[in-house]
Amino acid sequence: MSKVYVKQEDSLSIKFTHQMEAGDHRRLDLYFLLPTEMGINPQSLDEEEYYYSATVGRRSYYSAGLHLPLVQGRFVSQNKRTVEEFRLYLNLFAYQFAVAIETDSKELAQIDDVERFYTALKELSEIVAQLLKKFRRNEPSEPNWKHYFENSDNYLSWFCEQRLLKLMSHAPRSSDYSHVLDEVLELCRRERSYRESKDYNSSQTKDDPNRISNKMLLLRRLIQQGVVLKEELKPLGVGLKKLTTGFATGLVMLVVSALIIKAQGVFSGLTLSLLLTLGVIYGFREIFKDDIRNAMWRVIQKGRPRWSRILRDTTSQAIIGRQLVWIDYVKRKDLPDEINEILNRRHSQNKVDADILHYGINSRISHKGFLAGYTTIQEQVNFSLAPFVRYLERGRDKIYKESEGKISSESVERRYQINLILMLHEGRNPPEFARHKITINRSGIVEVTESKLPEGVRGIAIDWENTEALP
């Protein structure tokens, strides 16, 4: 399986995914090289503001694929299982099922080719039908267990139907594949009839889009219990920042006091000239006080992590892992030598001036505390590129060409290329690297492609046979 997998999530975001096992120590750094012409820099986009508003991460227990103990017939027959254990395994299956369907449907929606789209849509609907059938085959008979099963069953049935309907609403029109649409529609009708036969939702809830949507959001949160790890995020350097503010203020006041004493020696008594001079001195103090403080803070904070994060099991409250998080702008001279080598070996047309936004995360995973039967957690982090796009020019223009004396024109759009370089450092092993090119325009991401690394640079190992199974 890929150690780190990067792909487009939707029209304006990318996502990286990786798994970490018990006892792992991993440092992952992402460097976004933003062309200067995009206008994104520390003055136009604050890195902390970007972190809070445009990055979303989730960490959860992970099991390869969807072949979990829950879908095996022997699971329910094991009387030694407790209600809590059953609920945890049930939630784990339902959560991964929902994430996998969500991810596959997003990827399918990006397919423009008609034949590929309908072939993939048919395969997705068949997989959905098979997994739902396997899931329901293991419906428990015990009343204490049945309630949890019904919540998951209700949500998965509704969520799969919604995802398929959304795909069909945006499907490319083609009479050649009307039979595929009919088959998928029939599956959606069966699921709706199934929920009605089970009386999962009241008539008032079914008839009100707001009520049914909010109910399903509640069921999703219930499914995540015990699976998605609890996160405790704490800003670092708060005391140091206060100390820096105090030192900067003291330094400015030292200069101001010296100027005031000097002014009093020049002007005898309380005169208008003295008052004007003092006003100018205090004015300059207010102008430069924040600038001096910010400059000192950037120097002190350089290279330091911004936040610490503790990951806990929501059931046992055991600490599963600890993380340190960085986000800052870095200069080219501060990049690791291997990354500079990758940048120097690029094609000449890609060697443009760029501002570099760095995101780093250092993870230490505990050896114990995991949910019984699981030794792996999965981390997914989404980066929204919407804050980048707002600075771009629309740049629509026309290209002219001549053919047999006739001149025609075609509209073209202005595109920008962001280079993304990943550096992975595991334990005492040498670092590994990967490079991706993200092509965007004012409307969104055009494509995300992986680029070759120079010879001698260790690449992040990827098992291409299994990357399609990643949620």
C-alpha positions in Angstrom: 0.0 0.0 0.0 1.1 3.5 -0.7 2.8 5.1 2.3 1.3 8.5 1.3 -1.3 8.9 -1.3 -2.2 12.3 -2.8 -5.3 12.9 -5.0 -7.9 15.5 -6.0 -10.8 15.4 -3.6 -13.2 17.8 -5.4 -13.1 20.7 -7.8 -11.1 22.9 -5.3 -9.4 20.6 -2.8 -6.7 17.9 -2.6 -6.3 15.2 0.0 -3.4 13.2 1.3 -4.0 9.9 3.0 -1.6 7.6 4.9 -1.7 4.8 7.5 0.3 4.5 10.6 0.8 1.4 12.7 1.3 1.1 16.5 4.7 2.3 17.5 5.4 4.3 14.3 7.3 7.6 14.4 6.7 9.6 11.2 7.5 13.1 10.0 5.7 14.3 6.9 6.3 17.6 5.2 4.4 19.1 2.3 5.9 22.1 0.4 3.5 24.0 -1.9 5.4 26.1 -4.4 3.1 28.9 -5.3 4.2 31.0 -8.4 4.8 34.6 -7.5 2.3 35.7 -10.2 -0.5 34.1 -8.2 0.0 36.8 -5.6 -0.1 34.5 -2.6 2.5 35.4 0.1 2.6 36.2 3.9 1.1 39.6 3.3 -1.9 38.4 1.3 -2.6 35.0 3.0 -1.9 34.4 6.7 -0.7 30.8 7.2 -2.5 30.4 10.6 -5.8 31.7 9.1 -5.3 29.2 6.2 -4.8 26.3 8.6 -8.0 27.0 10.6 -10.2 27.8 7.6 -9.0 25.6 4.8 -7.5 22.4 6.2 -9.6 19.6 7.6 -8.2 16.4 9.0 -9.6 13.2 10.5 -7.9 10.3 12.1 -9.6 7.0 12.6 -9.0 3.3 13.0 -8.3 1.5 9.8 -8.7 -2.0 8.4 -7.5 -2.8 4.9 -10.5 -2.8 2.5 -14.0 -3.5 3.8 -13.4 -7.2 4.8 -14.1 -6.7 8.5 -15.1 -9.2 11.2 -18.6 -7.8 11.1 -19.4 -9.1 7.6 -18.3 -12.6 8.5 -21.1 -15.0 9.5 -19.2 -16.2 12.6 -19.1 -12.7 14.1 -22.7 -12.6 15.4 -22.5 -16.2 16.6 -19.7 -15.5 19.0 -21.6 -15.0 22.3 -18.5 -13.8 24.0 -18.8 -10.5 22.2 -20.2 -7.7 24.3 -22.7 -5.0 23.1 -19.9 -2.4 23.2 -17.6 -4.6 21.1 -20.4 -5.3 18.6 -21.1 -1.6 18.3 -17.4 -0.7 17.7 -17.0 -3.3 15.0 -20.4 -2.2 13.5 -19.4 1.5 13.5 -16.0 0.7 12.0 -17.6 -1.2 9.1 -20.3 1.4 8.5 -17.8 4.3 8.7 -15.4 2.8 6.2 -18.2 1.8 3.9 -19.6 5.4 3.9 -16.1 6.9 3.3 -15.4 4.5 0.5 -18.7 5.2 -1.3 -18.2 8.9 -0.8 -14.7 8.8 -2.3 -15.6 6.5 -5.2 -18.6 8.7 -6.2 -16.4 11.8 -6.1 -13.9 10.2 -8.4 -16.6 8.9 -10.7 -18.1 12.4 -11.0 -14.8 13.7 -12.4 -14.9 11.3 -15.4 -15.8 13.1 -18.6 -15.7 10.1 -21.0 -19.3 8.8 -21.5 -18.3 5.1 -21.8 -16.0 5.1 -18.8 -18.5 7.0 -16.7 -21.4 4.6 -17.2 -19.2 1.6 -16.9 -17.9 2.9 -13.5 -21.4 3.8 -12.4 -22.6 0.3 -13.1 -19.7 -1.2 -11.2 -20.3 1.1 -8.3 -24.0 0.3 -8.0 -23.2 -3.4 -8.1 -20.7 -3.1 -5.3 -23.1 -1.1 -3.3 -25.8 -3.7 -3.7 -23.4 -6.5 -2.8 -22.1 -4.8 0.4 -25.5 -3.9 1.6 -26.7 -7.5 1.1 -23.6 -8.8 3.1 -24.2 -6.2 5.8 -27.8 -7.2 6.3 -27.1 -10.9 6.2 -25.6 -10.5 9.7 -28.4 -8.6 11.3 -28.4 -9.5 15.0 -31.4 -10.9 16.7 -30.6 -9.6 20.2 -32.7 -6.5 21.1 -29.7 -4.7 22.6 -27.7 -5.1 19.4 -30.5 -4.6 16.9 -30.9 -0.8 17.7 -27.3 -0.1 16.7 -27.6 -2.2 13.6 -30.8 -0.3 12.5 -29.2 3.1 12.9 -26.2 2.0 10.6 -28.5 0.3 8.2 -30.8 3.3 7.9 -27.9 5.7 7.3 -26.0 3.5 4.8 -29.2 2.8 2.8 -30.0 6.5 2.6 -26.5 7.7 2.0 -25.9 5.2 -0.9 -29.2 6.2 -2.5 -28.3 9.9 -2.3 -24.8 9.4 -3.8 -26.2 7.4 -6.7 -28.9 9.9 -7.4 -26.4 12.8 -7.3 -24.2 11.0 -9.8 -27.2 10.4 -12.2 -28.3 14.0 -11.9 -25.0 15.1 -13.3 -24.5 12.2 -15.7 -23.6 12.9 -19.3 -26.6 12.4 -21.6 -26.5 9.3 -23.8 -29.3 7.1 -25.0 -26.9 4.2 -25.4 -26.6 3.8 -21.7 -30.2 4.3 -20.6 -30.3 0.7 -19.4 -27.5 1.5 -16.9 -29.5 4.5 -15.5 -32.6 2.3 -15.2 -30.7 -0.4 -13.2 -29.2 2.2 -10.9 -32.6 3.9 -10.4 -34.1 0.5 -9.6 -31.5 0.0 -6.9 -32.4 3.5 -5.4 -36.1 2.6 -5.5 -35.4 -0.7 -3.7 -33.5 1.0 -1.0 -36.2 3.6 -0.5 -38.8 0.8 -0.3 -36.6 -1.1 2.1 -36.4 1.8 4.5 -40.2 2.2 4.4 -40.7 -1.5 5.0 -38.5 -1.3 8.1 -40.3 1.9 9.2 -36.9 3.5 9.9 -38.2 7.1 9.4 -41.5 8.7 10.2 -43.7 10.2 7.5 -43.0 13.7 8.8 -39.2 13.1 8.6 -39.4 11.6 5.1 -41.5 14.4 3.7 -39.2 17.2 5.1 -35.8 17.5 3.4 -34.4 19.4 6.4 -35.5 16.8 9.0 -34.3 13.8 7.0 -30.9 15.5 6.3 -30.4 16.5 10.0 -31.4 13.0 11.2 -28.9 11.4 8.9 -26.2 13.8 10.1 -26.9 12.7 13.6 -26.7 9.0 12.6 -23.4 9.7 10.9 -22.0 11.2 14.1 -23.3 8.1 16.0 -21.5 5.8 13.6 -18.2 7.7 14.1 -18.2 7.1 17.8 -15.4 4.8 18.8 -13.9 4.9 15.2 -12.9 8.5 14.7 -10.3 9.5 17.3 -10.9 12.3 19.7 -8.5 15.2 19.0 -7.2 17.7 21.5 -5.4 20.6 19.7 -3.3 23.0 21.7 -1.5 26.1 20.3 2.2 26.2 21.2 4.4 29.1 22.1 1.6 31.2 23.8 3.8 32.1 26.7 6.7 32.8 24.4 4.6 35.1 22.3 3.6 37.1 25.3 7.2 37.3 26.4 8.1 38.5 22.9 5.4 41.1 23.0 6.6 42.4 26.3 10.2 42.5 25.2 9.3 44.4 22.0 7.2 46.9 23.9 10.0 47.4 26.4 12.5 48.0 23.6 10.3 50.5 21.9 9.6 52.3 25.2 13.3 52.5 25.9 13.9 54.3 22.7 10.8 56.5 23.2 11.9 57.4 26.8 15.4 58.4 25.5 13.8 60.6 22.8 11.5 62.2 25.4 14.4 63.0 27.7 16.3 64.4 24.8 13.4 66.6 23.7 13.0 68.0 27.3 16.6 69.0 27.2 16.2 70.8 23.9 12.9 72.6 24.8 12.8 74.5 28.1 9.5 74.2 29.9 6.1 73.0 28.6 5.9 74.6 25.2 3.8 74.0 22.1 7.0 72.7 20.3 7.6 70.2 23.1 4.0 68.9 22.9 4.2 68.5 19.1 7.5 66.7 19.4 6.1 64.3 22.0 3.1 63.7 19.8 5.4 62.8 16.9 7.4 60.4 19.2 4.3 58.6 20.4 2.9 58.4 16.9 6.1 56.7 15.7 5.8 54.4 18.7 2.4 53.2 17.6 3.5 52.8 14.0 6.6 50.7 14.7 5.6 48.8 17.9 3.6 46.1 16.0 6.1 45.8 13.2 9.0 45.2 15.6 6.9 42.7 17.6 5.9 40.8 14.5 9.4 40.8 13.1 10.8 39.5 16.3 8.1 36.8 16.6 8.7 35.5 13.1 12.5 35.1 13.9 11.8 33.4 17.2 9.0 31.2 15.7 10.9 30.1 12.6 11.1 26.3 12.5 9.0 25.8 15.6 5.8 23.8 15.5 2.5 25.8 15.9 0.3 23.2 17.5 0.4 19.9 19.4 -2.4 17.4 19.0 -3.3 14.4 21.2 -5.3 11.5 19.7 -7.5 9.6 22.1 -9.7 6.5 21.8 -13.2 7.9 22.3 -14.3 4.8 24.3 -11.3 4.1 26.6 -9.9 7.6 26.5 -6.4 6.0 26.0 -3.8 8.1 24.2 -3.3 6.6 20.7 -0.8 9.1 19.4 0.7 12.6 19.7 1.4 15.0 16.9 3.2 18.3 16.3 2.0 20.5 13.4 3.8 23.2 11.4 2.5 25.6 8.9 4.7 28.6 7.7 6.2 30.2 4.7 9.8 29.2 4.1 12.6 30.6 1.9 14.3 28.6 -0.8 17.6 28.6 1.0 16.0 26.9 4.1 14.7 23.9 2.1 16.4 20.5 2.6 19.2 19.8 0.1 17.2 16.9 -1.6 14.2 19.2 -2.3 16.5 21.8 -3.8 18.0 19.1 -5.9 14.5 18.1 -7.1 13.7 21.8 -7.9 17.0 22.3 -9.7 16.4 19.3 -12.0 13.0 20.5 -13.2 12.4 21.5 -16.8 13.5 25.0 -17.5 9.9 26.2 -18.1 9.0 25.2 -14.6 11.7 27.2 -12.9 9.7 30.3 -11.9 9.9 32.4 -8.8 7.6 31.0 -6.1 6.5 31.5 -2.5 6.7 28.3 -0.5 4.0 27.3 2.0 5.1 24.5 4.2 2.8 22.1 6.2 4.5 19.6 8.4 3.2 16.9 10.8 5.3 14.8 13.2 3.4 11.8 14.6 4.3 9.4 17.4 1.9 6.5 17.6 1.5 4.6 20.9 2.3 0.9 21.2 -0.9 0.2 23.1 -4.4 1.5 23.7 -5.8 0.5 20.3 -9.3 -0.9 19.8 -9.0 -4.7 20.1 -8.0 -6.3 16.8 -6.7 -3.1 15.2 -3.1 -1.8 15.0 -3.5 0.9 12.3 -4.9 4.3 12.2 -5.6 6.3 9.0 -5.0 10.0 8.7 -6.7 12.1 5.9 -6.1 15.8 5.5 -7.9 18.0 3.0 -6.4 21.2 1.7 -8.8 23.6 0.1 -7.4 25.7 -2.7 -10.2 28.2 -2.6 -8.1 30.8 -0.7 -5.5 30.4 -3.6 -8.0 30.7 -6.4 -9.5 34.0 -5.2 -6.2 35.8 -6.1 -6.0 34.4 -9.6 -6.8 36.4 -12.7 -9.5 35.1 -15.0 -7.2 35.6 -17.9 -9.5 34.6 -20.7 -8.1 35.3 -24.1 -8.4 34.1 -27.7 -6.1 32.1 -29.9 -6.4 32.8 -33.6 -5.6 30.5 -36.5 -5.9 30.6 -40.3 -7.2 27.9 -42.6 -7.7 28.2 -46.3 -8.0 32.0 -46.0 -10.5 31.9 -43.1 -9.5 33.2 -39.7 -11.1 31.5 -36.6 -10.5 31.9 -32.9 -10.8 29.8 -29.8 -11.2 30.9 -26.2 -8.4 29.9 -23.8 -8.1 30.2 -20.1 -5.2 31.2 -18.0 -3.8 28.3 -15.9 -1.3 28.2 -13.1 0.9 25.3 -11.9 1.6 24.6 -8.2 4.4 22.2 -7.5 3.8 20.0 -4.4 6.8 18.2 -2.9 6.3 15.6 -0.1 9.1 14.5 2.2 8.5 11.5 4.4 10.9 10.6 7.2 10.1 7.3 9.1 12.1 6.6 12.2 15.8 6.4 11.4 15.3 5.6 7.7 16.5 8.1 5.1 13.9 10.5 3.9 11.7 9.7 0.9 10.2 12.1 -1.6 7.4 12.6 -4.1 6.5 15.4 -6.4 3.1 16.3 -7.8 2.0 19.1 -10.2 -1.4 20.7 -9.5 -2.8 22.7 -12.5 -5.5 25.1 -11.5 -7.5 28.0 -13.0 -10.0 30.4 -11.7 -12.7 27.8 -11.8 -10.9 25.0 -9.9 -8.3 22.2 -10.3 -7.7 21.1 -13.8 -5.5 18.0 -13.0 -3.2 16.5 -10.4 -0.3 14.5 -11.8 2.8 12.9 -10.2 6.2 13.8 -11.7 9.3 11.8 -11.9 12.1 12.4 -9.4 15.8 12.9 -10.4 18.0 9.9 -10.3 19.5 9.3 -6.8 16.5 10.8 -5.0 14.7 8.2 -3.0 11.0 8.1 -3.9 8.1 7.2 -1.7 7.2 3.6 -2.4 3.8 3.0 -4.0 2.0 -0.3 -4.5 -0.1 0.7 -7.5 -2.3 -2.4 -7.2 -3.7 -1.3 -3.9 -4.0 2.5 -4.2 -7.4 2.2 -5.8 -8.7 0.7 -2.5 -7.7 3.7 -0.5 -10.7 5.7 0.7 
